[in-house]
Amino acid sequence: MQISSRFTIAVHTLLCIARFSGSQKMTSAFIAGSVNVNPVVIRRTLGQLKEAGIVLVEAGVGGATLARPAERITLLDVYRAVDCVQGDLFSFHANPNPECPVGRNVHAVLDSEVAAAQHALEQRLSETTIADLDAEVELQLAKEGSRA
């Protein structure tokens, strides 16, 4: 199982808005050029982010802006906004065999483990903001400059 690429596309989109909105109109075409996807994908992503209250979008070519400071947008907000996973991260196979000693006990031994793993992921995502990642982009750009 893999978490949908909608998450990374949404984070990339928000990083573009955070970094370039002062100097460039944040249209779906501009963002799509950075993400390297069709602008329709970006418009769909922006729609989900708008519905979650993360971005503001002006009709037409008005562009997108962050609805709140980047310091207040966590990766967990983004993860939830773009519906990467519906409900639980791990889905359980249907109907383990109750006649089998493993089948009848698999939920008892595994449910708490997968719940803890999902909690750990969500906790980690809640600790990182778009501003944190934008600062990391800045560090990467500085490294690139020192190699030139």
ChimeraX commands (.cxc) that place a marker at each C-alpha (Angstrom):
marker #1 position 0.00,0.00,0.00 radius 0.5
marker #1 position 1.17,3.49,-0.75 radius 0.5
marker #1 position -0.10,6.88,0.35 radius 0.5
marker #1 position -1.41,8.78,-2.65 radius 0.5
marker #1 position 0.84,11.28,-4.43 radius 0.5
marker #1 position -1.88,13.87,-3.72 radius 0.5
marker #1 position -0.08,14.54,-0.44 radius 0.5
marker #1 position 3.30,15.37,-1.96 radius 0.5
marker #1 position 1.65,17.36,-4.76 radius 0.5
marker #1 position -0.28,19.39,-2.17 radius 0.5
marker #1 position 2.84,20.05,-0.09 radius 0.5
marker #1 position 4.78,21.07,-3.22 radius 0.5
marker #1 position 1.90,23.38,-4.17 radius 0.5
marker #1 position 1.91,25.03,-0.75 radius 0.5
marker #1 position 5.67,25.45,-0.82 radius 0.5
marker #1 position 5.41,27.22,-4.18 radius 0.5
marker #1 position 2.73,29.54,-2.80 radius 0.5
marker #1 position 4.76,30.23,0.35 radius 0.5
marker #1 position 7.97,30.92,-1.57 radius 0.5
marker #1 position 6.77,32.76,-4.69 radius 0.5
marker #1 position 3.49,34.49,-3.86 radius 0.5
marker #1 position 5.16,37.85,-3.21 radius 0.5
marker #1 position 6.83,37.94,-6.61 radius 0.5
marker #1 position 4.61,35.85,-8.86 radius 0.5
marker #1 position 0.88,35.26,-9.28 radius 0.5
marker #1 position 0.23,31.73,-8.06 radius 0.5
marker #1 position -1.81,30.33,-10.94 radius 0.5
marker #1 position -2.39,26.64,-11.47 radius 0.5
marker #1 position -0.25,26.86,-14.62 radius 0.5
marker #1 position 2.70,28.34,-12.71 radius 0.5
marker #1 position 2.46,25.78,-9.91 radius 0.5
marker #1 position 1.98,22.94,-12.40 radius 0.5
marker #1 position 5.25,23.96,-14.05 radius 0.5
marker #1 position 7.09,23.40,-10.78 radius 0.5
marker #1 position 5.27,20.19,-9.85 radius 0.5
marker #1 position 5.52,18.98,-13.46 radius 0.5
marker #1 position 1.88,17.91,-13.70 radius 0.5
marker #1 position -1.14,19.07,-15.67 radius 0.5
marker #1 position -2.69,22.29,-14.30 radius 0.5
marker #1 position -5.96,20.37,-13.84 radius 0.5
marker #1 position -4.25,18.32,-11.11 radius 0.5
marker #1 position -3.20,21.54,-9.37 radius 0.5
marker #1 position -6.70,23.03,-9.64 radius 0.5
marker #1 position -8.15,19.89,-8.05 radius 0.5
marker #1 position -5.54,20.06,-5.29 radius 0.5
marker #1 position -6.18,23.76,-4.70 radius 0.5
marker #1 position -9.89,22.98,-4.45 radius 0.5
marker #1 position -9.25,20.47,-1.68 radius 0.5
marker #1 position -6.89,22.83,0.12 radius 0.5
marker #1 position -9.43,25.65,-0.19 radius 0.5
marker #1 position -12.19,23.46,1.23 radius 0.5
marker #1 position -9.94,22.71,4.21 radius 0.5
marker #1 position -9.30,26.43,4.79 radius 0.5
marker #1 position -5.62,26.22,3.91 radius 0.5
marker #1 position -5.61,28.40,0.78 radius 0.5
marker #1 position -7.68,31.17,-0.74 radius 0.5
marker #1 position -8.28,30.96,-4.48 radius 0.5
marker #1 position -9.43,33.85,-6.68 radius 0.5
marker #1 position -11.54,32.90,-9.69 radius 0.5
marker #1 position -10.01,33.07,-13.15 radius 0.5
marker #1 position -6.32,33.86,-13.15 radius 0.5
marker #1 position -6.42,35.52,-9.73 radius 0.5
marker #1 position -4.19,32.89,-8.23 radius 0.5
marker #1 position -3.91,31.25,-4.84 radius 0.5
marker #1 position -2.60,32.48,-1.50 radius 0.5
marker #1 position -2.17,30.88,1.89 radius 0.5
marker #1 position -5.25,31.36,4.08 radius 0.5
marker #1 position -3.10,31.44,7.22 radius 0.5
marker #1 position 0.61,31.79,7.94 radius 0.5
marker #1 position 2.83,28.93,6.76 radius 0.5
marker #1 position 3.86,28.46,10.41 radius 0.5
marker #1 position 0.29,27.40,11.16 radius 0.5
marker #1 position -0.13,24.86,8.35 radius 0.5
marker #1 position 1.10,21.43,9.39 radius 0.5
marker #1 position 1.74,18.43,7.20 radius 0.5
marker #1 position -1.10,16.73,9.08 radius 0.5
marker #1 position -3.45,19.52,7.94 radius 0.5
marker #1 position -2.38,18.86,4.36 radius 0.5
marker #1 position -2.57,15.08,4.74 radius 0.5
marker #1 position -6.15,15.35,5.97 radius 0.5
marker #1 position -7.14,17.99,3.41 radius 0.5
marker #1 position -6.27,15.92,0.37 radius 0.5
marker #1 position -7.79,12.68,1.63 radius 0.5
marker #1 position -4.63,10.64,1.25 radius 0.5
marker #1 position -6.17,7.81,3.21 radius 0.5
marker #1 position -9.82,7.31,4.00 radius 0.5
marker #1 position -10.15,6.39,7.68 radius 0.5
marker #1 position -7.51,4.06,9.00 radius 0.5
marker #1 position -4.11,3.91,7.34 radius 0.5
marker #1 position -4.12,0.11,7.51 radius 0.5
marker #1 position -7.11,-1.83,6.30 radius 0.5
marker #1 position -7.68,-5.26,7.72 radius 0.5
marker #1 position -8.45,-8.26,5.54 radius 0.5
marker #1 position -12.05,-9.35,5.82 radius 0.5
marker #1 position -13.15,-12.34,7.81 radius 0.5
marker #1 position -10.09,-14.04,9.29 radius 0.5
marker #1 position -10.93,-17.71,9.86 radius 0.5
marker #1 position -12.34,-18.06,13.41 radius 0.5
marker #1 position -11.55,-21.81,13.32 radius 0.5
marker #1 position -7.82,-21.05,13.02 radius 0.5
marker #1 position -5.96,-20.07,16.21 radius 0.5
marker #1 position -4.14,-17.31,14.32 radius 0.5
marker #1 position -7.25,-16.15,12.45 radius 0.5
marker #1 position -9.33,-15.85,15.58 radius 0.5
marker #1 position -6.60,-13.88,17.42 radius 0.5
marker #1 position -5.01,-11.76,14.70 radius 0.5
marker #1 position -7.13,-8.71,15.51 radius 0.5
marker #1 position -6.28,-8.96,19.21 radius 0.5
marker #1 position -2.54,-8.91,18.52 radius 0.5
marker #1 position -2.34,-6.62,15.49 radius 0.5
marker #1 position -5.02,-3.92,15.90 radius 0.5
marker #1 position -3.15,-1.98,18.59 radius 0.5
marker #1 position 0.12,-2.17,16.62 radius 0.5
marker #1 position -1.32,-0.69,13.44 radius 0.5
marker #1 position -3.23,1.95,15.43 radius 0.5
marker #1 position 0.03,2.94,17.15 radius 0.5
marker #1 position 1.81,3.17,13.78 radius 0.5
marker #1 position -0.91,5.43,12.39 radius 0.5
marker #1 position -0.78,7.59,15.52 radius 0.5
marker #1 position 3.01,7.91,15.17 radius 0.5
marker #1 position 2.69,9.01,11.55 radius 0.5
marker #1 position 0.02,11.58,12.37 radius 0.5
marker #1 position 2.02,12.85,15.35 radius 0.5
marker #1 position 5.12,13.35,13.21 radius 0.5
marker #1 position 3.14,15.12,10.47 radius 0.5
marker #1 position 1.64,17.45,13.09 radius 0.5
marker #1 position 5.14,18.56,14.15 radius 0.5
marker #1 position 6.24,19.87,10.74 radius 0.5
marker #1 position 4.88,23.01,9.09 radius 0.5
marker #1 position 5.03,24.42,5.60 radius 0.5
marker #1 position 7.30,27.15,7.06 radius 0.5
marker #1 position 9.66,24.45,8.36 radius 0.5
marker #1 position 9.90,22.90,4.90 radius 0.5
marker #1 position 10.30,26.29,3.24 radius 0.5
marker #1 position 13.27,26.93,5.55 radius 0.5
marker #1 position 14.71,23.58,4.45 radius 0.5
marker #1 position 14.29,24.62,0.81 radius 0.5
marker #1 position 16.23,27.77,1.66 radius 0.5
marker #1 position 19.04,25.67,3.14 radius 0.5
marker #1 position 19.12,23.48,0.03 radius 0.5
marker #1 position 19.33,26.58,-2.16 radius 0.5
marker #1 position 22.24,27.88,-0.08 radius 0.5
marker #1 position 24.05,24.55,-0.53 radius 0.5
marker #1 position 23.48,24.73,-4.27 radius 0.5
marker #1 position 24.98,28.24,-4.30 radius 0.5
marker #1 position 28.08,27.11,-2.42 radius 0.5
marker #1 position 28.75,24.42,-5.03 radius 0.5
marker #1 position 28.66,26.88,-7.92 radius 0.5
marker link #1:1,2 radius 0.2
marker link #1:2,3 radius 0.2
marker link #1:3,4 radius 0.2
marker link #1:4,5 radius 0.2
marker link #1:5,6 radius 0.2
marker link #1:6,7 radius 0.2
marker link #1:7,8 radius 0.2
marker link #1:8,9 radius 0.2
marker link #1:9,10 radius 0.2
marker link #1:10,11 radius 0.2
marker link #1:11,12 radius 0.2
marker link #1:12,13 radius 0.2
marker link #1:13,14 radius 0.2
marker link #1:14,15 radius 0.2
marker link #1:15,16 radius 0.2
marker link #1:16,17 radius 0.2
marker link #1:17,18 radius 0.2
marker link #1:18,19 radius 0.2
marker link #1:19,20 radius 0.2
marker link #1:20,21 radius 0.2
marker link #1:21,22 radius 0.2
marker link #1:22,23 radius 0.2
marker link #1:23,24 radius 0.2
marker link #1:24,25 radius 0.2
marker link #1:25,26 radius 0.2
marker link #1:26,27 radius 0.2
marker link #1:27,28 radius 0.2
marker link #1:28,29 radius 0.2
marker link #1:29,30 radius 0.2
marker link #1:30,31 radius 0.2
marker link #1:31,32 radius 0.2
marker link #1:32,33 radius 0.2
marker link #1:33,34 radius 0.2
marker link #1:34,35 radius 0.2
marker link #1:35,36 radius 0.2
marker link #1:36,37 radius 0.2
marker link #1:37,38 radius 0.2
marker link #1:38,39 radius 0.2
marker link #1:39,40 radius 0.2
marker link #1:40,41 radius 0.2
marker link #1:41,42 radius 0.2
marker link #1:42,43 radius 0.2
marker link #1:43,44 radius 0.2
marker link #1:44,45 radius 0.2
marker link #1:45,46 radius 0.2
marker link #1:46,47 radius 0.2
marker link #1:47,48 radius 0.2
marker link #1:48,49 radius 0.2
marker link #1:49,50 radius 0.2
marker link #1:50,51 radius 0.2
marker link #1:51,52 radius 0.2
marker link #1:52,53 radius 0.2
marker link #1:53,54 radius 0.2
marker link #1:54,55 radius 0.2
marker link #1:55,56 radius 0.2
marker link #1:56,57 radius 0.2
marker link #1:57,58 radius 0.2
marker link #1:58,59 radius 0.2
marker link #1:59,60 radius 0.2
marker link #1:60,61 radius 0.2
marker link #1:61,62 radius 0.2
marker link #1:62,63 radius 0.2
marker link #1:63,64 radius 0.2
marker link #1:64,65 radius 0.2
marker link #1:65,66 radius 0.2
marker link #1:66,67 radius 0.2
marker link #1:67,68 radius 0.2
marker link #1:68,69 radius 0.2
marker link #1:69,70 radius 0.2
marker link #1:70,71 radius 0.2
marker link #1:71,72 radius 0.2
marker link #1:72,73 radius 0.2
marker link #1:73,74 radius 0.2
marker link #1:74,75 radius 0.2
marker link #1:75,76 radius 0.2
marker link #1:76,77 radius 0.2
marker link #1:77,78 radius 0.2
marker link #1:78,79 radius 0.2
marker link #1:79,80 radius 0.2
marker link #1:80,81 radius 0.2
marker link #1:81,82 radius 0.2
marker link #1:82,83 radius 0.2
marker link #1:83,84 radius 0.2
marker link #1:84,85 radius 0.2
marker link #1:85,86 radius 0.2
marker link #1:86,87 radius 0.2
marker link #1:87,88 radius 0.2
marker link #1:88,89 radius 0.2
marker link #1:89,90 radius 0.2
marker link #1:90,91 radius 0.2
marker link #1:91,92 radius 0.2
marker link #1:92,93 radius 0.2
marker link #1:93,94 radius 0.2
marker link #1:94,95 radius 0.2
marker link #1:95,96 radius 0.2
marker link #1:96,97 radius 0.2
marker link #1:97,98 radius 0.2
marker link #1:98,99 radius 0.2
marker link #1:99,100 radius 0.2
marker link #1:100,101 radius 0.2
marker link #1:101,102 radius 0.2
marker link #1:102,103 radius 0.2
marker link #1:103,104 radius 0.2
marker link #1:104,105 radius 0.2
marker link #1:105,106 radius 0.2
marker link #1:106,107 radius 0.2
marker link #1:107,108 radius 0.2
marker link #1:108,109 radius 0.2
marker link #1:109,110 radius 0.2
marker link #1:110,111 radius 0.2
marker link #1:111,112 radius 0.2
marker link #1:112,113 radius 0.2
marker link #1:113,114 radius 0.2
marker link #1:114,115 radius 0.2
marker link #1:115,116 radius 0.2
marker link #1:116,117 radius 0.2
marker link #1:117,118 radius 0.2
marker link #1:118,119 radius 0.2
marker link #1:119,120 radius 0.2
marker link #1:120,121 radius 0.2
marker link #1:121,122 radius 0.2
marker link #1:122,123 radius 0.2
marker link #1:123,124 radius 0.2
marker link #1:124,125 radius 0.2
marker link #1:125,126 radius 0.2
marker link #1:126,127 radius 0.2
marker link #1:127,128 radius 0.2
marker link #1:128,129 radius 0.2
marker link #1:129,130 radius 0.2
marker link #1:130,131 radius 0.2
marker link #1:131,132 radius 0.2
marker link #1:132,133 radius 0.2
marker link #1:133,134 radius 0.2
marker link #1:134,135 radius 0.2
marker link #1:135,136 radius 0.2
marker link #1:136,137 radius 0.2
marker link #1:137,138 radius 0.2
marker link #1:138,139 radius 0.2
marker link #1:139,140 radius 0.2
marker link #1:140,141 radius 0.2
marker link #1:141,142 radius 0.2
marker link #1:142,143 radius 0.2
marker link #1:143,144 radius 0.2
marker link #1:144,145 radius 0.2
marker link #1:145,146 radius 0.2
marker link #1:146,147 radius 0.2
marker link #1:147,148 radius 0.2
view
